[in-house]
Amino acid sequence: MYKRWIGLLALLGLSLPVAADMSVRGKEQLDHYLAQLGQHNKMMLSVALSENGRPIYANQQGYAEVESQQALNADTQLRIGSISKTFTAVLVMQLVEQGKLQLDWPLSRYFTEFPNSDKITVEHLLAHRSGLFNFTNAQDYGLYMQSPQSQKQMLDRMLALPPDFAPDEKQAYSNTNYYLLSLIIEKVSGTTYADLLDTQIIQPLGLKRTGYGGKITPELNQALSYQWQGQWQRASESDMSVPFGAGALVSTPTELNQFFAALFNGKLLSADSLKQMRALQPGYGFALFPMPFHQYQLLGHKGSIDGFVSISAYLPEKGLAITALSNGVNYAFNDMLIAMLSAYFDMPVRPPEFVKAIDAKDMDLQRFVGDYGSSQLPLDIKVFIDGEALFAQATGQGAFPLTAISGREFVFEQAGIRLAFVLEHDKPASGFVLNQGGGAYQYQRQTK
């Protein structure tokens, strides 16, 4: 839900063979690839692909609960984070079709207290063009996210955050937008978000393992989430009153594929409403991201909440729906997605490459601490020590741990990030090279 380091790598300029189901070779390659991730504690996950509404592949690796060795299976519910926003956008568009809501209605019809509420429209909220500050980026977010919160408490926190920019000036991803849309849905429909979700989407599609999340209960075949710290350690567990319609849903890969196939095949919205959802402004529609792969462009959403990482997307030209839900990531999620698509198109699947971590306890981590900037990227990066570990945090992003692989190189495998620091004698690092997604970006230490 909250982190945006992860994105599907654009691979352009090559033509792909036409896939009709998955080949035996594709399935075997993907089976082997995912098994390697599981066996090396690189990822715990559940994945599925479908074509024209027909399941063609599924695989699970790892545990719903590590402590009891309860294995993930195809029906295990996982939190899907910001993929929830696509469900929320559909509910909004259904209310528009029913004449109960209009895209040009201002936020002030429902919440006059917000700055610029008379200029922010429902459409601005859907397309992340409101300018409202993302409440999950606030400094106090981590202090309350695991405790139940009333809607008034959440609204008071959002109202205390000044806007980032004027409405429709630009686009910036903000969970505040979809929290407010969820409240508007309740006001307009006269029922709870969860109940409307059930009557308008879950029941019509016959979904059995999708819904509004609550306290995670492994005994009900629900997955806990984990972070890798030499072994799988239990991650935080956000209370679902906090993300609301911005990230509170749970599902399975197969059912998310059903949802996206239904959406793109006219079972949830009219053709005109879907066209509005798909219109990119510039790189985000109404809860739909473009995800390029060779000459194709999938549309879908991704999510990250606690230790869960997720993505679900649809390729209209092939009727292909693809979903990967993970409750423990210690590897580049993007690489795994490329492997899934490569297997579907019967392309060679590159085996996963694992880096070997070294013990950093005897390293002088203080040499790397500092603020760094780049002329190549608009993101500044702060490197700091928390406990006994080194962390990095980019502007507007969550902090992530750095794993040492040499005396000057650190990685964050989940997002495919490698930092190679520039060191001279015993002096502090003067900068580093950030490698991600095939790009190399120079960063220099900033002096105050």
C-alpha positions in Angstrom: 0.0 0.0 0.0 2.7 2.4 1.0 6.0 1.8 -0.7 6.5 2.6 -4.4 10.1 1.3 -5.0 8.6 -1.7 -6.8 7.5 -1.5 -10.5 7.2 -3.7 -13.5 10.3 -3.2 -15.6 9.6 -1.9 -19.1 11.1 -4.2 -21.8 10.6 -2.6 -25.2 11.5 -3.2 -28.8 11.0 -7.0 -29.1 8.1 -8.9 -30.5 6.7 -11.8 -28.4 5.2 -15.0 -29.6 1.5 -15.4 -29.2 0.6 -17.4 -26.1 -2.2 -19.9 -26.1 -2.3 -21.3 -22.6 1.2 -21.8 -21.1 3.6 -24.2 -22.7 4.9 -27.2 -20.8 8.4 -25.5 -20.9 7.0 -22.3 -19.6 5.3 -24.0 -16.6 8.4 -26.1 -15.8 10.6 -23.0 -16.0 8.3 -21.0 -13.7 7.9 -23.9 -11.3 11.7 -24.2 -11.0 12.1 -20.4 -10.6 9.6 -20.0 -7.9 10.8 -23.2 -6.1 14.3 -21.6 -6.0 12.9 -18.5 -4.4 11.1 -20.6 -1.8 14.0 -22.9 -1.0 16.5 -20.0 -0.5 14.1 -18.0 1.7 13.8 -15.3 -0.9 10.1 -15.1 -1.1 6.9 -16.6 0.3 4.1 -16.1 -2.2 1.0 -17.3 -4.0 0.6 -16.6 -7.7 -1.9 -17.4 -10.4 -2.4 -16.7 -14.1 -5.7 -17.0 -16.1 -6.5 -16.6 -19.7 -10.0 -15.6 -20.9 -11.3 -16.4 -17.5 -9.7 -19.9 -17.3 -7.0 -20.6 -14.7 -3.8 -21.7 -16.5 -1.2 -21.6 -13.7 -1.0 -21.5 -9.9 1.9 -21.9 -7.4 2.5 -21.3 -3.7 5.8 -21.2 -1.9 6.4 -20.8 1.9 4.1 -20.4 4.9 1.0 -18.7 6.0 2.4 -19.0 9.5 6.1 -19.7 9.7 6.0 -20.5 13.4 3.6 -23.5 13.0 4.9 -24.3 9.5 1.4 -23.9 8.1 1.9 -23.8 4.3 0.3 -21.4 1.9 -2.3 -22.8 -0.4 -4.4 -21.6 -3.3 -7.2 -20.5 -0.9 -5.0 -18.7 1.6 -6.2 -15.1 2.1 -3.4 -12.5 1.9 -3.7 -8.7 2.4 -3.5 -7.0 -1.0 -2.7 -3.4 0.1 -3.3 -0.8 -2.5 -4.9 -3.2 -5.0 -7.9 -2.4 -2.8 -8.0 1.0 -4.5 -9.2 -0.6 -7.8 -12.2 -2.1 -5.9 -12.8 1.4 -4.4 -12.7 3.1 -7.8 -15.1 0.6 -9.2 -17.6 1.3 -6.4 -17.3 5.0 -7.1 -17.9 4.5 -10.8 -20.9 2.3 -10.1 -22.4 5.1 -7.9 -21.7 7.5 -10.8 -23.6 5.2 -13.2 -26.5 5.1 -10.7 -26.7 8.9 -10.7 -25.8 9.1 -7.0 -22.4 10.7 -7.6 -20.7 12.8 -10.2 -17.0 13.1 -11.0 -17.0 16.9 -11.0 -18.7 17.2 -7.6 -16.4 19.0 -5.1 -15.0 17.5 -1.9 -16.8 20.3 -0.1 -20.1 18.6 -0.6 -19.0 16.1 2.0 -15.9 17.6 3.9 -15.8 21.4 3.9 -12.9 21.5 6.5 -10.2 20.4 4.0 -8.1 23.1 2.3 -9.2 23.6 -1.3 -12.2 21.4 -0.7 -14.3 23.5 -3.1 -11.7 23.0 -5.9 -10.9 19.3 -5.3 -13.3 17.0 -7.2 -14.1 13.3 -7.0 -12.1 12.9 -10.2 -9.1 14.5 -8.6 -9.3 12.1 -5.7 -9.5 9.1 -8.1 -6.6 10.2 -10.2 -4.3 11.4 -7.3 -4.5 15.0 -8.4 -6.0 16.5 -5.2 -2.7 17.8 -3.7 -3.7 16.4 -0.3 -0.8 15.1 1.8 -0.4 11.4 2.0 -1.2 10.5 5.6 0.9 7.4 5.5 4.0 9.6 5.0 3.4 11.6 8.2 5.9 11.2 10.9 3.4 9.9 13.5 2.0 7.2 11.2 4.0 4.3 12.6 2.8 5.2 16.1 -0.9 4.4 15.5 -1.1 2.2 12.4 -1.5 -1.0 14.4 -4.3 0.3 16.7 -8.0 0.7 15.9 -8.8 4.2 14.7 -12.1 5.9 14.4 -13.0 7.8 11.3 -12.9 11.0 13.3 -9.4 10.3 14.5 -8.2 9.6 11.0 -9.9 12.8 9.6 -8.4 14.9 12.3 -4.9 13.6 11.4 -5.5 14.3 7.7 -6.8 17.8 8.4 -3.6 18.6 10.3 -1.5 17.9 7.3 -1.0 20.9 4.9 -1.6 20.2 1.2 1.4 19.5 -1.1 0.1 21.5 -4.1 -3.0 23.1 -5.6 -5.7 20.8 -7.0 -5.0 19.5 -10.5 -1.6 21.1 -10.6 0.1 17.8 -10.8 -0.2 14.2 -9.8 1.1 12.6 -6.5 0.1 9.3 -5.1 -1.7 9.8 -1.8 -3.6 7.3 0.4 -5.6 10.2 1.7 -7.5 10.4 -1.6 -8.8 6.9 -1.4 -9.6 7.0 2.4 -11.8 10.0 1.6 -13.4 8.3 -1.4 -14.3 5.4 0.9 -16.0 7.8 3.3 -17.9 9.4 0.4 -19.0 6.0 -0.8 -20.6 5.4 2.6 -22.3 8.8 2.7 -23.7 8.4 -0.8 -24.8 4.8 -0.6 -26.1 4.9 3.0 -24.3 1.7 3.9 -20.9 0.6 5.0 -18.0 0.3 2.6 -17.7 -3.4 3.5 -21.4 -4.1 2.8 -21.4 -2.3 -0.5 -18.3 -4.1 -1.6 -20.1 -7.4 -0.8 -23.3 -6.6 -2.6 -21.8 -4.8 -5.6 -18.7 -6.9 -6.4 -18.1 -9.9 -4.2 -21.5 -11.6 -4.5 -22.1 -10.8 -8.2 -18.7 -12.3 -9.1 -19.1 -15.3 -6.7 -15.9 -14.5 -4.8 -15.5 -16.6 -1.6 -12.1 -15.5 -0.3 -12.2 -11.8 -1.0 -13.4 -9.1 1.4 -12.6 -6.4 3.9 -9.8 -7.6 6.2 -9.6 -7.9 9.9 -7.3 -9.3 12.5 -5.2 -12.0 10.8 -6.2 -15.5 11.9 -4.0 -18.3 10.5 -6.6 -20.9 11.7 -9.0 -19.5 9.1 -6.3 -19.9 6.3 -5.1 -16.3 6.5 -1.5 -15.4 6.0 0.6 -13.4 8.4 3.4 -11.4 7.0 7.2 -11.5 7.6 10.4 -9.7 7.0 13.8 -11.4 6.4 16.3 -10.7 9.2 18.5 -13.7 8.9 15.3 -15.6 9.3 11.6 -14.8 8.8 10.5 -12.4 11.5 6.9 -11.4 12.1 6.1 -8.0 10.5 3.9 -5.4 11.9 0.1 -5.9 11.5 -1.8 -2.8 10.6 -5.3 -2.4 12.0 -7.6 -2.3 9.0 -9.5 0.7 10.3 -6.4 2.7 9.2 -6.1 2.0 5.4 -9.9 1.6 4.9 -10.7 1.5 1.1 -7.1 2.6 0.3 -5.7 -0.8 1.4 -7.8 -3.0 3.7 -8.9 -5.8 1.5 -7.8 -9.5 1.5 -8.0 -11.9 -1.4 -6.3 -14.7 -3.3 -4.5 -14.6 -6.7 -7.3 -16.6 -8.4 -10.0 -14.3 -7.2 -8.1 -11.2 -8.0 -7.7 -12.5 -11.5 -11.5 -13.1 -11.6 -12.1 -9.5 -10.5 -9.8 -7.9 -13.1 -11.1 -10.1 -15.9 -14.7 -9.1 -14.9 -13.8 -5.4 -14.8 -12.2 -5.5 -18.3 -15.0 -7.6 -19.8 -17.9 -5.3 -18.8 -19.3 -7.3 -15.9 -18.9 -4.5 -13.3 -19.0 -1.3 -15.3 -20.2 0.1 -18.6 -17.8 0.5 -21.5 -17.8 4.3 -20.9 -17.0 4.0 -17.2 -14.2 1.6 -17.9 -12.8 4.0 -20.6 -12.7 6.7 -18.0 -10.9 4.4 -15.5 -8.3 3.5 -18.1 -7.5 7.1 -19.2 -4.0 7.8 -17.9 -3.3 11.2 -16.4 -0.5 10.9 -17.3 0.7 7.6 -15.7 -2.3 6.7 -13.5 -5.9 6.2 -14.3 -8.6 5.6 -11.7 -6.7 3.1 -9.6 -5.0 1.6 -12.7 -1.3 1.7 -13.5 0.3 1.0 -16.9 2.8 -1.9 -16.7 4.8 -2.3 -19.9 6.3 -5.6 -21.0 7.8 -5.7 -24.5 5.2 -4.4 -27.0 2.3 -4.9 -24.5 0.9 -2.8 -21.8 -0.8 -4.4 -18.9 -3.1 -2.4 -16.6 -3.5 -3.1 -12.9 -2.3 -2.1 -9.5 0.3 -3.0 -6.9 0.4 -2.9 -3.2 2.5 -3.0 -0.1 1.4 -3.1 3.5 3.4 -4.4 6.5 5.3 -7.3 5.0 2.9 -8.0 2.2 3.7 -7.1 -1.4 1.3 -7.6 -4.2 0.5 -6.9 -7.9 -2.5 -7.8 -10.1 -2.8 -6.8 -13.7 -4.7 -7.5 -16.9 -3.6 -7.6 -20.6 -6.8 -7.1 -22.7 -5.3 -8.2 -26.0 -4.7 -11.7 -24.6 -7.4 -11.9 -21.9 -4.5 -12.5 -19.5 -4.9 -11.8 -15.8 -1.8 -12.2 -13.6 -1.5 -11.9 -9.8 1.3 -12.4 -7.3 0.7 -12.0 -3.6 3.6 -12.3 -1.2 3.7 -12.3 2.6 7.5 -12.3 2.8 9.9 -10.7 0.3 13.7 -10.9 0.3 14.3 -10.6 -3.4 13.5 -8.2 -6.3 9.7 -8.6 -6.7 10.0 -7.0 -10.2 12.3 -9.9 -11.4 9.8 -12.4 -10.3 7.0 -10.7 -12.2 9.2 -10.7 -15.3 9.8 -14.4 -14.9 6.0 -15.0 -14.7 5.3 -13.1 -17.9 8.3 -14.6 -19.7 7.0 -18.1 -18.8 3.5 -17.2 -20.1 5.0 -16.0 -23.5 7.2 -19.1 -23.7 10.4 -17.0 -23.4 13.5 -18.2 -21.6 13.2 -17.6 -17.8 16.4 -16.4 -16.3 17.2 -18.3 -13.1 17.2 -16.1 -10.0 20.5 -14.7 -9.0 21.2 -14.6 -5.2 23.7 -12.2 -3.6 25.7 -13.5 -0.6 25.4 -11.2 2.5 28.3 -10.6 4.8 28.3 -9.9 8.5 28.4 -6.1 9.0 28.8 -6.1 12.8 32.5 -5.2 12.6 32.1 -2.6 9.9 32.2 1.1 10.6 28.7 1.9 9.4 29.0 5.5 10.5 31.1 6.2 7.4 28.0 5.7 5.2 25.6 7.8 7.3 24.6 11.1 5.6 22.3 12.9 3.2 22.9 12.3 -0.5 21.6 14.0 -3.7 21.7 13.3 -7.4 21.5 15.5 -10.5 20.1 12.4 -12.4 17.1 11.7 -10.1 14.7 14.1 -8.1 14.9 11.9 -5.0 17.3 12.7 -2.2 18.4 9.7 -0.1 19.2 9.7 3.6 21.4 6.9 5.0 21.2 6.3 8.7 21.7 3.7 11.4 18.8 2.2 13.3 19.8 -0.2 16.0 22.8 -2.1 14.5 21.6 -2.0 10.9 22.1 0.5 8.1 18.9 1.9 6.4 18.2 4.2 3.5 15.2 6.4 2.9 14.3 8.4 -0.2 12.2 11.5 -0.3 8.6 10.7 0.3 9.3 6.9 0.6 9.5 4.5 3.5 12.8 3.5 5.0 14.4 0.2 3.8 17.2 -1.9 5.3 20.5 -2.3 3.6 22.3 -5.7 3.5 26.1 -5.6 3.2 27.6 -7.7 0.4 31.1 -6.2 0.5 32.9 -3.6 2.5 31.4 -0.8 0.4 28.3 -2.4 -1.3 24.8 -2.8 0.1 21.6 -4.2 -1.3 17.8 -4.1 -0.8 16.9 -7.2 -2.7 13.1 -6.6 -2.4 13.3 -3.7 -4.8 16.5 -4.7 -6.7 18.5 -1.8 -5.2 22.3 -1.8 -4.9 24.3 1.0 -3.4 28.0 1.1 -4.2 29.6 3.6 -1.9 32.7 5.7 -2.9 35.3 5.4 -0.1 38.7 6.9 0.3 41.0 5.8 3.2 39.2 6.3 6.5 37.1 9.2 5.4 33.3 9.2 5.3 31.7 8.1 2.0 31.7 10.9 -0.6 28.8 9.4 -2.5 27.4 6.2 -4.0 26.1 4.7 -7.2 22.5 3.6 -7.1 21.8 0.6 -9.4 18.2 -0.4 -10.0 16.3 -1.7 -13.0 19.3 -1.6 -15.3 20.1 2.1 -14.5 23.1 3.6 -12.6 22.7 6.9 -10.9 25.4 8.9 -9.2 24.7 10.4 -5.7 27.0 12.8 -3.8 27.1 13.6 -0.1 25.3 16.8 0.7 27.0 19.3 3.0 25.0 21.6 5.2 
